[in-house]
């Protein structure tokens, strides 16, 4: 795969990521501010909704996977995202509890920091059949 192709995939991944940010932040905002759910639990629920959005759009649009082992890919994708979720929750905890940051701002920062980790593993492990 050429550098240009990888850049194109990364940009598409980022666009899907933008939709994930909207899904995740909207869910987090509603859960945390309107339903008064603990910020860590709200973050976990919101991040999980982003996982479903991300798998669907990355599989069908970013990497254009049509015929493959969906179950295997989803398990791998879920694994990557659960690790990302752990990273997200840890970053949230550190920023909110240790540094004293606003929970919403901390969520934005956490999402940004997990991006490169997720792309690398999704590209080269989850959808590794893409050439």
N, C-alpha and C positions, 0 to 999 in steps of 0.2 A: 504494500500500500504506500502510496506517495505521501510526502509531507502535506501537500495540498489536500489530499483526501482526508488525512487525519485532522487537519485544521477544520475542514468542512464538517466532519463528524463532531469535533469538539464544539463548534459553533452551534450545531443543531442540538447537541447535548445541553449546551448552555441555554438555548431557547426553551427546551423542555424544562430545564432547571428553573427558568423564570416562571413558567406556569406552576412549578412545584412551590416556588417561593410564595406565589399568590395563594395557592391552595393552603399551604402550611401556615402562613402568617394570618390569613383570614380565619382559619380554624383555631389557631392559637389565640387570636384576639377575642373571638367569641367565647371560647372555653374559659379563658383567663379573666376577661373583663366582665362578661355578661353572666356567665355561669359560676364564676368565682371558684373555678377548679384550680388546685395547686399548680404553680407554674411548671413543675417538672412533669406532672401527669398530663397537663395540657400540651406540653411540648411533645411528649411521647405519642399522644393521640394524633396531634397535628402532623407530626413527622410520618406516622403510619399512613395517613391519607395521602401524603406526598409520594410514598413508596408505590402505591397502587397507580397513581397518575403517571409516575415516572416509568414504571415497567411497561405500561401500555404504550405510551408515546415513544419511548426509546426503542422498544422492540419493533413497532410497526413503522415509525417514521424515521428516526435517527439511523438505526442500523438496518432497517427494511428487512427484518426477518419474517419470513412467511412459512417456511417449512423447516421445522427443527424440533428438538425435544423441549417443548414448552415447560414441562414439569421440571426438568433439570435446570433450565435457564431461570425459572422463577425461584427455585431453591437457592441457586447461586446468587441471584439478584437480591433475594431476601437476606441472605447471609451478609453480603456486602452492605446492605442498608441497615441491618441490625448492628453491625460494627459501627457504621456511620451514626446510627442512633445513639449508641453508647458514647461515641465521641461527642455528639451534639449535647447529650445530657451532661457529660462531664464538663464541657465548655460552659454550658449554662450554669451549672453549679458553681464553678470557679468564678465566673464573672458576677453572678448575683450574690452568692454567699460570701465569697472571699474579698472581691473587689467592691461589691456594693452597687453594681451596675443595674440599671433599669432592666426588668425581665424582657420586655419587648425588644430593646436594643440588643441585649445579650442573645436573643433568638436570631436576630439578623446576622450578628457576627458569627454565631455557631454555624448557620447555614453556609455562609461564605467559606469558612475554614474547611468544611467537609467536602467541598466541590471537587478538588483535584484528586483526592483519595478515591472518591466514588467513580469519577470518569475513568481513571486508570484501571481499576478492577472491573468495571462494567465492560470496557472496551476489550481488555486483554484476557479476561477470564470468563465473564458471563456470556458475552456474545463473541467469543474467540473465533467463531467460524467465518466472521466477516473478513473479507480480504480487500 
